[in-house]
Amino acid sequence: MCFVQDRGPEEPWILRPRSGALQNDDTPGDGGPDEAAVFIAETVAALAKLARRHKLGVLVRLLEMTQMEAEERVRLRGKRKLS
């Protein structure tokens, strides 16, 4: 799990890991593609829930598709790292 943190004018917004977040060897503080995919999946899930509550069917479907794509990327990257 990740959250966005304001680092000031030189590094405006970056992803910071919470416990259990995926780590990789990219630039420190950048989060990298794995962490970005986890963040996107979590955020989009919350947005889909909100859209569902307000009966915004097309948005629900688009957000669910986005969530599935992000989760699939995380799953595939995890498998590749285990090999």
N, C-alpha and C positions, 0 to 999 in steps of 0.2 A: 504494500500500500504506500502511496506517495502523497505528498501535498506540495503546493506551490508556495514559494517563499520569496518575498521581496528582499533583494540583496543590496539595493541602492542603485545609484545611477550607472555605475560601471558594469554591473551584472544585474539587469532589472528583474527578470523572473526566471527562476530555475526550479527544477524538480528536486526535492529532497526525499530520500527513502524513509519510510517508516519500517517498523519491524516486519520482517518477512518479505520485503521487496526484493526483486531480482537485482543482482549487481552484475556489472561487466567492467571491462578495462578501458572504456572510453574516457574522455576528458573528465577530471574530477569536478563534481558539481553539475555536470551536464546531464547526467542521468542515463544517457544513451538510448538506443532504440528499444531495448527490452523494458526499461523502466517507463519509457514514454507509452509503450503499448499497454502496460499494466495500468498506468494512470488514465489513459483514454478509456479502457474497458470499464474501470470503476466509475469514472465520471459519466460516461454515456449510460451506464445502467441506472444511475440516479436520475438522469434526464428522461430516460424512457419511462421510469416509474411516474415521474411528474406528468409526462405527456399522456400516459395511460389513465391517470387519475382525472385528467381533464378531457378525456375521450378524443384525443388528437390522433386518430388512427394512422394516417400517413406518416406523421412524425414518429409514432411508436415503431412502426415497421422499419423506417430508415435508421433509427437509433439502435434497434435490435440487431439489424444487419451490421452496423458499425461495431457494435459490441462483439458480435460473433467473429468478425474479421480480426479485431484486436486480440481476442482470446486465442484464436487460432495461431496468430503470429507468436504469441507467448508460448503456446504449447509446442509449436514446431521448433522454436529456438531452444526450448528446454530439452527436447529430444536430441537435437543436434549436439548440445553441450555434453550430454551423457554418453554419446558414442565415442 
